[in-house]
Structures are given as C-alpha cells and as structure tokens.
Amino acid sequence: METTSDAITLEDALRLSKSESIGLYREHVNPGLCTLLGIIGFDRRFVAAHGTTVVDDRGVEYLDFLGGYGALNFGHNHPEIVAAVRAVEDMPNLLQASIGCLVGPLGASLAAILPGELSRSFFCNSGAEAVEGALKLARVATGRTDFVYADGSFHGKSFGALSVTGRTKYQEPFAPLVPGCHMVPFGDVDALGRALDEHECAAFIIEPIQGEGGIVVPPDGYMAAVAEKCREAGAMLIADEIQTGLGRTGAVFAVEHEGVVPDIMTTAKSLGGGVMPLGAFSTSAPVWDRGFGGTERCALHTSTFGGNARAMAAGLKAIEILVRDDLANAAAVKGARLRRELDRIAEESALIKEVRGRGLMLGIEFYEPRVAKKLSAEYLAASVAGLLLEEHGIITAYTLNNPNVIRLEPPLTVTDEEIDRAIAAIDAVVRKHHGFAGVMAGLGKTMLSRHR
C-alpha cells in the first residue's frame, strides 16, 4: 500500500519563515508558551550565535546575558568544544555492549576538579536526571527513605526532582508526589536540624545559591553548618551545583566558598559545554560502593544515552577550558565589576529593591507596587526583560520561583565591553520607565511598534 508523509525534512525546516515556524510550534508543541513568549517579545527567530552574541533573521545582534540558565558558561558554540564533538563523529556514539573509551577519562577529569574525595560519577543527559540519580543513591546507600529540601528551591520537574522542588505552583497539579519529602526555609539551620531530628532522612538536597528561587545567597556559614547537621543526623548532603557549578559563582563549585565537601554532588548544564546535553551525579568511592557496588548492584541505575561519545568529548573539552582559562577567577573579577555597577544603579532607582548573587550569577529584584501587586509579582521582571530585549538587544529572563527577579548569567567569557553595554542598558531602562505601570506601558509601546 502506498503511503504519503507530511513529515518535514530538515532542509525544508531550515527554509521555513518565522511565522510558519511559530505556527507549527503553536499547533504541535505548546500553544500557551508560544503566546506567553510572544507577549514579551521572546518570539524572535535567532539564526546564529557565537560567544555572547546572538543574531536574528534580520541581522540584528543581541548580547546573551541569560546564558542558558547557566548552561552557557563557555558561550554559544565555543569553537574548541564544537571541534571536540566533530573529532569523535566517526566513533560509535552509542554502543552499550562496551565500555565507552571516553567515559573513564571524563570521570577522571571531573574527579580532578571536584572537592574532597568525590571521585565516582554517573553520566546522564540533564540536571533533572542527575537529581533523580542522586536521590536514588542516597536512599540505597543509607537504607532511609525521607528527604529534606528548601523552600524556593528548584531541582527539576521530573517526578522525584519535583518532589524536592520548593514551589507549590509546580507541585500541586501532580500531587501526590514522592512521599516523605519535607520542606524547610532556605538559610535556616535550626529548621533543618528539627526536620532531621523528626524524620529519619536519607539526605538534605540544597543549592548553595538558589537560582530559580531568585538568586538567593544564604547567610555566611550556612553551608558549613548544614554539612555538620547532616553528619550528626546520619543524613547525606546532596549539593545541587547544576546551575552554580563550573565557575559560575567565582569558584569552580559554589560549596568551595565555605570549604564544604558534600556526600553527593549534581552537575549538568555547562558540563556539556553548551553544545551537548550532559549531566552527572558524583560521590566518594565508599558511598558509591554502598549504593551501587559489586556486580549485583552495578546496573541498578542506567541511562541509554548516558556516556555517549559526543557528550563525553564535549565534557572533556569543557573541563579543559575551564581550568586552562581560569574561568572561575574570571567570573569572580567580572562579577564583582558588574555587581558594583548594579548596586550603583539600584541606589539611584525607585524600581530596584535589591541586587544579590555571587560571581556572574546575579539577580535584580524589583519593588512590588501596592496596587496590582499580584500582577506585578508575576510580570514586572518579565516586562523589564522584554524592554531590555526590545530597546537594547540584551537577552535575560526572570527566575522561575521568584518571577519578580531578573537574572544576569552571561557566559564566563563575557568581555568588559559587553558588561558595559549591559550596564548602560539596565540603567537606561530603569531611568526611563518608572514603576510597574511605566514598565508595562513602555513594553506595550515597543511591542506595538515592532508588530506594525
């Protein structure tokens, strides 16, 4: 029987107009998200990217200060990382009946930069997968079932990761989630201690700096105190470094700011160099052996695409560049400069409530007006991000769990000139548009002119 197919070839897809591409997305993917992105001007068609620069189909250049939510520490399409992937294109990418020849080397390279005795890693494809694996390892290694997590946290939207993510908006539609997960306030050591006393917990999972919570830095000494509480209770400490890791905060890993060595660490995002999907959870040899040691347990947790040759090549080159170019120190120096200027702008602005963060992981929180408070809390930061994009060509976005905060997470390779351009843009937007009403009116005006 003769059949016909409406499937679109890659060549045809590349020739589609912007409106045709958006129409297909609206019909076959996520119409609600399509509408939301269009409202704030995030429906552009970007056709090229390198470093911090992104180019749309009209030839307009933009600066990416969003950085893939921390996935682009090395910038867009870093030529050495792209070349590393091409260098293995003739190797078998997936061959489960073998030990991939690049998996061990990446494990060794990751161990070389991990803190303390963390030396065994499992490679997967994403941060959420890494969190799932870390939770499973904590359970099987301790024989316990419960977990503690922080309010405002974000660890992913898969079922287990969502169960320890601290925003009810994402949890409630899928309840009941994994039982035995207990939320405590972020930064409150005493509340953690009480939770660990009341429940026999396998682990406490924590971001050293909350990303989606609004770029929230805990009080000094918090991570060290957390590690001690977990040791006393016999619970493991899982450090989620998916967004904070690989130099982002001015140290290779954010736990190093307080000299903390967790029992398990999750990494992802920039581990793949911004080119390949790559995640990992890492632990010490004794913890690994308690969980997955020996031939009976070695296959309790597996991943079809985990350890594929192209991802391993990208990870190896990413770590090489991180160390060679001292990108953690670059983030500390450039981040301090950016922070100083943002603090100056905040002091002169009635719109900015607070600037916070560390290294090149910075957030700007805005004041909520007394009127339209709920509307402002959900859309003010998004609207500021829209104005930065529309009027100045700066790409940024709000944080998921605190949408009244915009994040600034440019590639760690960002130049001083690019930082100056972003500072000038932010200064201009907050000076020109006063309050929630002014920001919304400004965005509406620019959007109308764009669609004429």
C-alpha positions, 0 to 999 in steps of 0.5 A, spaced: 500 500 500 502 506 498 503 511 503 504 519 503 508 523 509 507 530 511 513 529 515 518 535 514 525 534 512 530 538 515 532 542 509 525 544 508 525 546 516 531 550 515 527 554 509 521 555 513 519 563 515 518 565 522 511 565 522 510 558 519 515 556 524 511 559 530 505 556 527 507 549 527 510 550 534 503 553 536 499 547 533 504 541 535 508 543 541 505 548 546 500 553 544 500 557 551 508 558 551 508 560 544 503 566 546 506 567 553 513 568 549 510 572 544 507 577 549 514 579 551 517 579 545 521 572 546 518 570 539 524 572 535 527 567 530 535 567 532 539 564 526 546 564 529 550 565 535 557 565 537 560 567 544 555 572 547 552 574 541 546 572 538 543 574 531 536 574 528 533 573 521 534 580 520 541 581 522 540 584 528 545 582 534 543 581 541 548 580 547 546 573 551 546 575 558 541 569 560 546 564 558 542 558 558 540 558 565 547 557 566 548 552 561 552 557 557 558 558 561 563 557 555 558 561 550 554 559 544 558 554 540 565 555 543 569 553 537 574 548 541 568 544 544 564 544 537 571 541 534 571 536 540 564 533 538 566 533 530 573 529 532 569 523 535 563 523 529 566 517 526 566 513 533 560 509 535 556 514 539 552 509 542 554 502 543 552 499 550 555 492 549 562 496 551 565 500 555 565 507 552 573 509 551 571 516 553 567 515 559 573 513 564 577 519 562 571 524 563 570 521 570 577 522 571 577 529 569 571 531 573 574 527 579 580 532 578 576 538 579 571 536 584 572 537 592 574 532 597 574 525 595 568 525 590 571 521 585 565 516 582 560 519 577 554 517 573 553 520 566 546 522 564 543 527 559 540 533 564 540 536 571 533 533 572 536 526 571 542 527 575 537 529 581 533 523 580 540 519 580 542 522 586 536 521 590 536 514 588 543 513 591 542 516 597 536 512 599 540 505 597 546 507 600 543 509 607 537 504 607 532 511 609 527 513 605 525 521 607 528 527 604 529 534 606 529 540 601 528 548 601 523 552 600 524 556 593 528 551 591 528 548 584 531 541 582 527 539 576 520 537 574 521 530 573 517 526 578 522 525 584 526 532 582 519 535 583 518 532 589 524 536 592 522 542 588 520 548 593 514 551 589 507 549 590 505 552 583 509 546 580 507 541 585 500 541 586 497 539 579 501 532 580 500 531 587 501 526 590 508 526 589 514 522 592 512 521 599 516 523 605 519 529 602 519 535 607 520 542 606 524 547 610 526 555 609 532 556 605 538 559 610 535 556 616 539 551 620 535 550 626 529 548 621 533 543 618 536 540 624 528 539 627 526 536 620 532 531 621 531 530 628 523 528 626 524 524 620 529 519 619 532 522 612 536 519 607 539 526 605 538 534 605 538 536 597 540 544 597 543 549 592 548 553 595 545 559 591 538 558 589 537 560 582 530 559 580 528 561 587 531 568 585 538 568 586 538 567 593 545 567 597 544 564 604 547 567 610 555 566 611 556 559 614 550 556 612 553 551 608 558 549 613 553 548 618 548 544 614 554 539 612 555 538 620 547 537 621 547 532 616 553 528 619 550 528 626 543 526 623 546 520 619 543 524 613 547 525 606 548 532 603 546 532 596 549 539 593 545 541 587 551 545 583 547 544 576 546 551 575 552 554 580 557 549 578 563 550 573 565 557 575 559 560 575 559 563 582 567 565 582 569 558 584 569 552 580 563 549 585 559 554 589 560 549 596 568 551 595 566 558 598 565 555 605 570 549 604 564 544 604 565 537 601 558 534 600 556 526 600 553 527 593 554 532 588 549 534 581 552 537 575 549 538 568 548 544 564 555 547 562 558 540 563 556 539 556 559 545 554 553 548 551 553 544 545 551 537 548 546 535 553 550 532 559 549 531 566 552 527 572 551 525 579 558 524 583 560 521 590 566 518 594 568 511 592 565 508 599 558 511 598 558 509 591 560 502 593 554 502 598 549 504 593 551 501 587 557 496 588 559 489 586 556 486 580 549 485 583 548 492 584 552 495 578 546 496 573 541 498 578 541 505 575 542 506 567 541 511 562 541 509 554 544 515 552 548 516 558 556 516 556 555 517 549 561 519 545 559 526 543 557 528 550 563 525 553 568 529 548 564 535 549 565 534 557 572 533 556 573 539 552 569 543 557 573 541 563 579 543 559 577 550 558 575 551 564 581 550 568 586 552 562 582 559 562 581 560 569 574 561 568 572 561 575 577 567 577 574 570 571 567 570 573 569 572 580 573 579 577 567 580 572 562 579 577 564 583 582 565 589 576 558 588 574 555 587 581 558 594 583 555 597 577 548 594 579 548 596 586 550 603 583 544 603 579 539 600 584 541 606 589 539 611 584 532 607 582 525 607 585 524 600 581 530 596 584 529 593 591 535 589 591 541 586 587 544 579 590 548 573 587 555 571 587 560 571 581 556 572 574 550 569 577 546 575 579 539 577 580 535 584 580 529 584 584 524 589 583 519 593 588 512 590 588 507 596 587 501 596 592 496 596 587 496 590 582 501 587 586 499 580 584 500 582 577 506 585 578 509 579 582 508 575 576 510 580 570 514 586 572 521 582 571 518 579 565 516 586 562 523 589 564 526 583 560 522 584 554 524 592 554 531 590 555 530 585 549 526 590 545 530 597 546 537 594 547 538 587 544 540 584 551 537 577 552 535 575 560 529 572 563 526 572 570 527 566 575 522 561 575 520 561 583 521 568 584 518 571 577 519 578 580 527 577 579 531 578 573 537 574 572 544 576 569 548 569 567 552 571 561 557 566 559 564 566 563 567 569 557 563 575 557 568 581 555 568 588 559 565 591 553 559 587 553 558 588 561 558 595 559 553 595 554 549 591 559 550 596 564 548 602 560 542 598 558 539 596 565 540 603 567 537 606 561 531 602 562 530 603 569 531 611 568 526 611 563 520 607 565 518 608 572 514 603 576 510 597 574 505 601 570 511 605 566 514 598 565 508 595 562 506 601 558 513 602 555 513 594 553 506 595 550 509 601 546 515 597 543 511 591 542 506 595 538 511 598 534 515 592 532 508 588 530 506 594 525 
